[in-house]
Amino acid sequence: MEPGNNTQYSKFFLLGFSEDPELQPLIFGLFLSMYLIAVCGNLLIILVTISDSHLHTPMYFFLSNLSFVDICFTSTTIPKMLQNIQTQSKVITYEGCIIQVYFYIFFAGLDDFLLTVMAYDRFVAICHPLHYTVIMNPWLCALLVLVSWMMSAMYSLLQSLMVLQLTFCGEVEIPHFFCELNQMVQLACSDTFLNDMVMYLESVLLAGGPFAGIIYSYSKIVSSIRRISSTQGKFKAFSTCASHLSVVLLFYCTSLGVYLSSAATHSSHSSATASVMYTVVTPMLNPFIYSLRNKDIKRALKRVCGIVGIKRPTVLGQMKCP
């Protein structure tokens, strides 16, 4: 195809955050620290949920999947950026750029779908506690995760195939620290109308859909909590979804911040800086949110670390999940 013939001679450069060589060691150290914290924190969550049989419940099954996705999400962009700083090279191959676009969209979408699934899990646990183990059975848990992976894979595959149809001429300088889809579409020297239409339409459907599901779940949760007569009962019910709600707010607020910063300033540097919150800070903070606000995780951490023995934790709807 003609786009492929033109593109293979193009050179792609990731400009990153700064051209100042004195800032490169600081940027390298900062991002390496955040990356290691994100990976180690999420690995610890996975280890705890696997090793502690008391946490083999739907909520922690979904949480371990979310932690795995967060590790993959940060690993899609940060290692390449660190390599470029270390080698003092900004070059990325065309194939590498397309692969990065695919996996970035894939894991970002999967994050969104898993947060929606977790909201549904909390909705069932609080609004239908007596039927929780029946509704959230192992097969449904596995099916919800499988569907999330499949939908995210199809969405990212479509976007990547659309990028493959674009033509890039000469040296392509991407004013970002990774191959961001919108930046690549803007830098193409062929017509991008179809890409823009598909990108915006699928963003509305695949971002708005899960967000609407989360809003619906929490509207029902709030309604159910308001009907509880005792203050202690209300607090106990709310505490089971407080960690998830915090992660949802962090995820969508940072995503909205990236969009607004891009739309308001039209500055690629501002967009890249705002993207750090979404791509690095959010996956880094998720383990802290769940470990600090969740008593079951804290008890399991103490047990894994051998600090103290624990008793069986009380979780809404104890049951086994794959």
Contacts in CASP RR format, 6 or more apart in sequence:
PFRMAT RR
TARGET T0000
AUTHOR 0000-0000-0000
METHOD contacts of the structure
MODEL  1
MEPGNNTQYSKFFLLGFSEDPELQPLIFGLFLSMYLIAVCGNLLIILVTI
SDSHLHTPMYFFLSNLSFVDICFTSTTIPKMLQNIQTQSKVITYEGCIIQ
VYFYIFFAGLDDFLLTVMAYDRFVAICHPLHYTVIMNPWLCALLVLVSWM
MSAMYSLLQSLMVLQLTFCGEVEIPHFFCELNQMVQLACSDTFLNDMVMY
LESVLLAGGPFAGIIYSYSKIVSSIRRISSTQGKFKAFSTCASHLSVVLL
FYCTSLGVYLSSAATHSSHSSATASVMYTVVTPMLNPFIYSLRNKDIKRA
LKRVCGIVGIKRPTVLGQMKCP
1 165 0 8 1.000
2 167 0 8 1.000
3 164 0 8 1.000
3 165 0 8 1.000
3 166 0 8 1.000
3 167 0 8 1.000
3 190 0 8 1.000
4 164 0 8 1.000
4 167 0 8 1.000
6 167 0 8 1.000
6 168 0 8 1.000
6 169 0 8 1.000
7 94 0 8 1.000
7 166 0 8 1.000
7 167 0 8 1.000
7 168 0 8 1.000
8 94 0 8 1.000
9 170 0 8 1.000
10 94 0 8 1.000
10 168 0 8 1.000
10 169 0 8 1.000
10 170 0 8 1.000
10 171 0 8 1.000
10 172 0 8 1.000
11 91 0 8 1.000
11 170 0 8 1.000
11 171 0 8 1.000
11 172 0 8 1.000
12 91 0 8 1.000
12 92 0 8 1.000
12 93 0 8 1.000
12 94 0 8 1.000
12 97 0 8 1.000
12 168 0 8 1.000
12 172 0 8 1.000
12 174 0 8 1.000
12 179 0 8 1.000
13 90 0 8 1.000
13 91 0 8 1.000
13 92 0 8 1.000
13 171 0 8 1.000
13 172 0 8 1.000
13 173 0 8 1.000
13 174 0 8 1.000
14 80 0 8 1.000
14 81 0 8 1.000
14 84 0 8 1.000
14 90 0 8 1.000
14 92 0 8 1.000
14 174 0 8 1.000
14 176 0 8 1.000
14 177 0 8 1.000
14 178 0 8 1.000
14 179 0 8 1.000
15 90 0 8 1.000
15 173 0 8 1.000
15 174 0 8 1.000
15 175 0 8 1.000
15 176 0 8 1.000
16 81 0 8 1.000
16 84 0 8 1.000
16 90 0 8 1.000
16 175 0 8 1.000
16 176 0 8 1.000
16 177 0 8 1.000
16 272 0 8 1.000
17 23 0 8 1.000
17 27 0 8 1.000
17 177 0 8 1.000
17 269 0 8 1.000
17 272 0 8 1.000
17 273 0 8 1.000
18 24 0 8 1.000
18 27 0 8 1.000
24 85 0 8 1.000
24 88 0 8 1.000
27 85 0 8 1.000
28 82 0 8 1.000
28 85 0 8 1.000
28 86 0 8 1.000
31 78 0 8 1.000
31 81 0 8 1.000
31 82 0 8 1.000
31 280 0 8 1.000
32 82 0 8 1.000
34 78 0 8 1.000
34 280 0 8 1.000
34 281 0 8 1.000
34 284 0 8 1.000
35 74 0 8 1.000
35 78 0 8 1.000
35 79 0 8 1.000
35 82 0 8 1.000
35 280 0 8 1.000
37 284 0 8 1.000
38 70 0 8 1.000
38 71 0 8 1.000
38 74 0 8 1.000
38 280 0 8 1.000
38 283 0 8 1.000
38 284 0 8 1.000
38 287 0 8 1.000
39 71 0 8 1.000
39 74 0 8 1.000
39 75 0 8 1.000
41 67 0 8 1.000
41 287 0 8 1.000
41 288 0 8 1.000
42 67 0 8 1.000
42 68 0 8 1.000
42 70 0 8 1.000
42 71 0 8 1.000
42 283 0 8 1.000
42 286 0 8 1.000
42 287 0 8 1.000
43 67 0 8 1.000
43 71 0 8 1.000
44 287 0 8 1.000
44 291 0 8 1.000
44 301 0 8 1.000
45 63 0 8 1.000
45 64 0 8 1.000
45 67 0 8 1.000
45 287 0 8 1.000
45 290 0 8 1.000
45 291 0 8 1.000
45 297 0 8 1.000
46 64 0 8 1.000
46 67 0 8 1.000
46 68 0 8 1.000
47 304 0 8 1.000
48 55 0 8 1.000
48 297 0 8 1.000
48 300 0 8 1.000
48 301 0 8 1.000
48 304 0 8 1.000
49 55 0 8 1.000
49 56 0 8 1.000
49 60 0 8 1.000
49 61 0 8 1.000
49 63 0 8 1.000
49 64 0 8 1.000
49 300 0 8 1.000
50 64 0 8 1.000
51 300 0 8 1.000
51 304 0 8 1.000
52 300 0 8 1.000
52 303 0 8 1.000
52 304 0 8 1.000
54 296 0 8 1.000
54 300 0 8 1.000
54 312 0 8 1.000
54 313 0 8 1.000
54 315 0 8 1.000
54 318 0 8 1.000
55 296 0 8 1.000
55 297 0 8 1.000
55 300 0 8 1.000
55 313 0 8 1.000
55 315 0 8 1.000
56 320 0 8 1.000
56 321 0 8 1.000
57 315 0 8 1.000
57 317 0 8 1.000
57 318 0 8 1.000
57 319 0 8 1.000
57 320 0 8 1.000
57 321 0 8 1.000
58 121 0 8 1.000
58 136 0 8 1.000
58 141 0 8 1.000
58 319 0 8 1.000
58 321 0 8 1.000
59 118 0 8 1.000
59 121 0 8 1.000
59 122 0 8 1.000
59 125 0 8 1.000
59 315 0 8 1.000
60 296 0 8 1.000
61 141 0 8 1.000
61 145 0 8 1.000
61 321 0 8 1.000
61 322 0 8 1.000
62 114 0 8 1.000
62 117 0 8 1.000
62 118 0 8 1.000
62 121 0 8 1.000
62 141 0 8 1.000
62 144 0 8 1.000
62 145 0 8 1.000
63 118 0 8 1.000
63 290 0 8 1.000
65 114 0 8 1.000
65 145 0 8 1.000
66 111 0 8 1.000
66 114 0 8 1.000
66 115 0 8 1.000
66 118 0 8 1.000
66 247 0 8 1.000
66 286 0 8 1.000
67 286 0 8 1.000
67 287 0 8 1.000
69 107 0 8 1.000
69 110 0 8 1.000
69 111 0 8 1.000
69 114 0 8 1.000
70 111 0 8 1.000
70 282 0 8 1.000
70 283 0 8 1.000
70 286 0 8 1.000
71 283 0 8 1.000
72 103 0 8 1.000
72 107 0 8 1.000
73 104 0 8 1.000
73 107 0 8 1.000
73 108 0 8 1.000
73 111 0 8 1.000
73 279 0 8 1.000
73 283 0 8 1.000
74 279 0 8 1.000
74 280 0 8 1.000
74 283 0 8 1.000
74 284 0 8 1.000
76 100 0 8 1.000
76 103 0 8 1.000
76 104 0 8 1.000
76 107 0 8 1.000
76 178 0 8 1.000
77 100 0 8 1.000
77 104 0 8 1.000
77 177 0 8 1.000
77 178 0 8 1.000
77 279 0 8 1.000
78 279 0 8 1.000
78 280 0 8 1.000
80 92 0 8 1.000
80 100 0 8 1.000
80 178 0 8 1.000
81 177 0 8 1.000
81 178 0 8 1.000
84 90 0 8 1.000
84 91 0 8 1.000
84 92 0 8 1.000
92 100 0 8 1.000
92 179 0 8 1.000
94 168 0 8 1.000
96 179 0 8 1.000
97 174 0 8 1.000
97 179 0 8 1.000
97 184 0 8 1.000
98 160 0 8 1.000
98 163 0 8 1.000
98 164 0 8 1.000
98 179 0 8 1.000
100 178 0 8 1.000
100 179 0 8 1.000
101 156 0 8 1.000
101 159 0 8 1.000
101 160 0 8 1.000
101 163 0 8 1.000
101 179 0 8 1.000
101 180 0 8 1.000
101 181 0 8 1.000
101 184 0 8 1.000
102 156 0 8 1.000
102 157 0 8 1.000
102 159 0 8 1.000
102 160 0 8 1.000
103 156 0 8 1.000
104 178 0 8 1.000
104 179 0 8 1.000
104 180 0 8 1.000
104 181 0 8 1.000
104 279 0 8 1.000
105 152 0 8 1.000
105 155 0 8 1.000
105 156 0 8 1.000
105 159 0 8 1.000
105 160 0 8 1.000
105 181 0 8 1.000
106 152 0 8 1.000
106 153 0 8 1.000
106 155 0 8 1.000
106 156 0 8 1.000
107 152 0 8 1.000
109 152 0 8 1.000
109 155 0 8 1.000
109 156 0 8 1.000
109 206 0 8 1.000
110 148 0 8 1.000
110 149 0 8 1.000
110 152 0 8 1.000
111 251 0 8 1.000
112 206 0 8 1.000
112 207 0 8 1.000
112 210 0 8 1.000
112 211 0 8 1.000
112 251 0 8 1.000
113 147 0 8 1.000
113 148 0 8 1.000
113 151 0 8 1.000
113 152 0 8 1.000
113 210 0 8 1.000
114 145 0 8 1.000
114 148 0 8 1.000
115 210 0 8 1.000
115 214 0 8 1.000
115 244 0 8 1.000
115 247 0 8 1.000
115 248 0 8 1.000
115 251 0 8 1.000
116 209 0 8 1.000
116 210 0 8 1.000
116 211 0 8 1.000
116 213 0 8 1.000
116 214 0 8 1.000
116 217 0 8 1.000
117 144 0 8 1.000
117 145 0 8 1.000
117 148 0 8 1.000
118 244 0 8 1.000
119 213 0 8 1.000
119 214 0 8 1.000
119 217 0 8 1.000
119 218 0 8 1.000
119 244 0 8 1.000
119 248 0 8 1.000
120 144 0 8 1.000
120 213 0 8 1.000
120 217 0 8 1.000
121 136 0 8 1.000
122 217 0 8 1.000
122 221 0 8 1.000
122 240 0 8 1.000
122 241 0 8 1.000
122 244 0 8 1.000
123 217 0 8 1.000
123 218 0 8 1.000
123 220 0 8 1.000
123 221 0 8 1.000
124 131 0 8 1.000
124 132 0 8 1.000
124 135 0 8 1.000
124 136 0 8 1.000
125 132 0 8 1.000
125 136 0 8 1.000
125 240 0 8 1.000
125 241 0 8 1.000
125 316 0 8 1.000
125 317 0 8 1.000
126 221 0 8 1.000
126 224 0 8 1.000
126 225 0 8 1.000
126 237 0 8 1.000
126 240 0 8 1.000
126 241 0 8 1.000
126 316 0 8 1.000
127 220 0 8 1.000
127 221 0 8 1.000
127 224 0 8 1.000
128 135 0 8 1.000
129 316 0 8 1.000
129 317 0 8 1.000
132 316 0 8 1.000
132 317 0 8 1.000
132 319 0 8 1.000
133 317 0 8 1.000
133 318 0 8 1.000
133 319 0 8 1.000
136 317 0 8 1.000
136 319 0 8 1.000
136 321 0 8 1.000
137 319 0 8 1.000
138 319 0 8 1.000
138 320 0 8 1.000
138 321 0 8 1.000
138 322 0 8 1.000
141 321 0 8 1.000
141 322 0 8 1.000
142 321 0 8 1.000
142 322 0 8 1.000
151 206 0 8 1.000
155 202 0 8 1.000
155 206 0 8 1.000
158 198 0 8 1.000
158 202 0 8 1.000
159 181 0 8 1.000
159 198 0 8 1.000
159 199 0 8 1.000
159 202 0 8 1.000
162 194 0 8 1.000
162 195 0 8 1.000
162 198 0 8 1.000
162 199 0 8 1.000
163 181 0 8 1.000
163 184 0 8 1.000
163 185 0 8 1.000
163 195 0 8 1.000
165 190 0 8 1.000
165 194 0 8 1.000
165 195 0 8 1.000
166 184 0 8 1.000
166 185 0 8 1.000
166 188 0 8 1.000
166 190 0 8 1.000
166 192 0 8 1.000
166 195 0 8 1.000
167 188 0 8 1.000
167 189 0 8 1.000
167 190 0 8 1.000
168 187 0 8 1.000
168 188 0 8 1.000
168 189 0 8 1.000
169 189 0 8 1.000
172 187 0 8 1.000
173 187 0 8 1.000
174 180 0 8 1.000
174 183 0 8 1.000
174 184 0 8 1.000
174 187 0 8 1.000
175 183 0 8 1.000
175 268 0 8 1.000
175 269 0 8 1.000
175 272 0 8 1.000
176 183 0 8 1.000
176 268 0 8 1.000
176 271 0 8 1.000
176 272 0 8 1.000
176 275 0 8 1.000
177 272 0 8 1.000
177 275 0 8 1.000
178 279 0 8 1.000
180 271 0 8 1.000
180 275 0 8 1.000
181 199 0 8 1.000
182 199 0 8 1.000
182 262 0 8 1.000
183 268 0 8 1.000
185 192 0 8 1.000
185 195 0 8 1.000
185 196 0 8 1.000
185 199 0 8 1.000
186 192 0 8 1.000
188 195 0 8 1.000
207 255 0 8 1.000
211 252 0 8 1.000
214 248 0 8 1.000
218 241 0 8 1.000
218 245 0 8 1.000
221 237 0 8 1.000
221 241 0 8 1.000
224 237 0 8 1.000
225 234 0 8 1.000
225 237 0 8 1.000
225 238 0 8 1.000
226 234 0 8 1.000
228 234 0 8 1.000
228 237 0 8 1.000
240 315 0 8 1.000
240 316 0 8 1.000
242 293 0 8 1.000
243 289 0 8 1.000
243 290 0 8 1.000
243 293 0 8 1.000
243 294 0 8 1.000
246 289 0 8 1.000
246 293 0 8 1.000
247 286 0 8 1.000
247 289 0 8 1.000
247 290 0 8 1.000
250 282 0 8 1.000
250 285 0 8 1.000
250 286 0 8 1.000
250 289 0 8 1.000
251 282 0 8 1.000
254 274 0 8 1.000
254 277 0 8 1.000
254 278 0 8 1.000
254 281 0 8 1.000
254 282 0 8 1.000
255 278 0 8 1.000
257 274 0 8 1.000
257 277 0 8 1.000
257 278 0 8 1.000
258 271 0 8 1.000
258 274 0 8 1.000
258 275 0 8 1.000
258 277 0 8 1.000
258 278 0 8 1.000
261 267 0 8 1.000
261 270 0 8 1.000
261 271 0 8 1.000
261 273 0 8 1.000
261 274 0 8 1.000
262 270 0 8 1.000
262 271 0 8 1.000
262 274 0 8 1.000
265 271 0 8 1.000
290 297 0 8 1.000
291 297 0 8 1.000
291 298 0 8 1.000
291 301 0 8 1.000
292 298 0 8 1.000
295 313 0 8 1.000
296 313 0 8 1.000
296 315 0 8 1.000
299 310 0 8 1.000
299 313 0 8 1.000
300 310 0 8 1.000
300 313 0 8 1.000
302 308 0 8 1.000
302 309 0 8 1.000
302 310 0 8 1.000
303 309 0 8 1.000
303 310 0 8 1.000
END
